[in-house]
Amino acid sequence: MTSPAPLHGPHLRERFAALDDFLCAHQDVWRPVPFTERDLPWERQHSELATWLRGRTLADADAIHNHPETLQAPAPYPQLAARATELSHLGELPATRSEPVANAFTVDVPGRKWQQIDAFASRLSFRQAPDHWLDWCSGKGHLGRRLAHDGTPLTCIELDPQLVVAGQQLSQRLGLCATHREQDALATDAFRHLTAAHTAVALHACGDLHVRLLELASCAGCRQLAVAPCCYNRIQTPDYQPLSQAARASALQLSRADLRLPLSETVTAGTRVRRQRDQSMARRLAFDLLQRELRGEDRYLPVPSLPASWLAKPFVDYCRDLCTLKALPEPPTQDWRALETEGWQRLAAVRNLELPRSLFRRPLELWLLLDRALYLEEQGYQVRLGSFCPTHLTPRNALLLAER
Ligand SMILES: C[S@@+](CC[C@H](N)C(=O)[O-])C[C@H]1O[C@@H](n2cnc3c(N)ncnc32)[C@H](O)[C@@H]1O
């Protein structure tokens, strides 16, 4: 199961079943969100771990955030970490010889995006050479152009008319045989752009958008597909709609909130941005204590995202204004400094209590990816699932390759 090869054939189904068991068995650990719940159900059962985590600082939590599996914590943490690591293993897709392209192709592309595109393009080893690339939710179509640099025809599908125009100009300037089409990928007429001759690619098309491609491409009989999914929570339904028979038969029901878990790694932000994010969260957690008291209800109350200028307000004004915004009674005079400090203490606890949950980020993502892989198998494709680049280039580094 831990072979370094990409997942394919029966391994897809085997890994899915193992992940499904693991996720179902530990729902009490990964489902509750420490930010919104003051006490987590698993804390009673694993009190030594809970006490140990609650005793750690914010800096302790931040230091381990991106590698929670390496934390030396009381049971059952090490056991969960070991199993999560084993089940999360995803081999690299083999790199193929990809011809370098002229610098003109990289015009207008941010450096890291180009590295992702180059890595994605280098992993597309199909038995048959593609005849026509289809770049789905293409933005300006940088990926499509990278692939179609040799003159293979290219169609780009994109919703934003400005990106369509900009993309068409870039393609024309390079003399490529490319058509950029303005199209809502979710509209009922989106199918008309797909034919069996297409090799469809999608780099980081969100939730429903890439799922739609899997459905339409299967229906049109597209010969090959290469999809790197992202933002699993961007779906129109309140709950996740499983695609494959295996996922449909699973006891696992996923809400949109659950689907956020795989995306909850914080990207490497600068010190100032991190400090601002921490301050905002500490204030929200402090306000949460206040609102529970004012409402006489021990339940989280969602607060909309606020402009950064709110952080410049004195804490007392922040609380008062937020009470007005949420139509709560005027808060009584109190020790505001003590409340603000409590917010920071809660933030430290929240970040540490998130660590057991974060062990399930990759297993849940892999479960979702395998649902897509198994669906494509059911549609008659041979599927490989592996990584196309290291996680520091993008945490959404998994690529599904399918061919008929
Ligand atoms: C995360 S970007 C990825 C763009 C490109 N594939 C890349 O990797 O640079 C997602 C793209 O999907 C487009 N998009 C969003 N909703 C869409 C829809 N309903 N139909 C088609 N494209 C859509 C956005 O405008 C955006 O260009």
The ligand as a Gaussian input file, in Angstrom:
#p B3LYP/6-31G(d) Opt

LIG

0 1
 C       -8.384000      28.819000      -9.909000
 S       -8.613000      29.473000     -11.510000
 C       -7.603000      28.380000     -12.454000
 C       -7.247000      28.956000     -13.789000
 C       -6.213000      28.166000     -14.564000
 N       -6.630000      26.822000     -14.822000
 C       -4.906000      28.206000     -13.833000
 O       -4.485000      27.199000     -13.259000
 O       -4.278000      29.240000     -13.845000
 C      -10.245000      29.017000     -11.897000
 C      -10.771000      29.595000     -13.170000
 O      -12.101000      29.133000     -13.357000
 C      -12.863000      30.183000     -13.915000
 N      -14.279000      29.918000     -13.647000
 C      -14.947000      30.122000     -12.488000
 N      -16.227000      29.743000     -12.613000
 C      -16.369000      29.276000     -13.873000
 C      -17.471000      28.739000     -14.593000
 N      -18.674000      28.613000     -14.030000
 N      -17.260000      28.375000     -15.873000
 C      -16.051000      28.493000     -16.449000
 N      -14.969000      28.985000     -15.799000
 C      -15.130000      29.377000     -14.537000
 C      -12.341000      31.411000     -13.216000
 O      -12.678000      32.596000     -13.920000
 C      -10.837000      31.113000     -13.190000
 O      -10.217000      31.592000     -14.351000

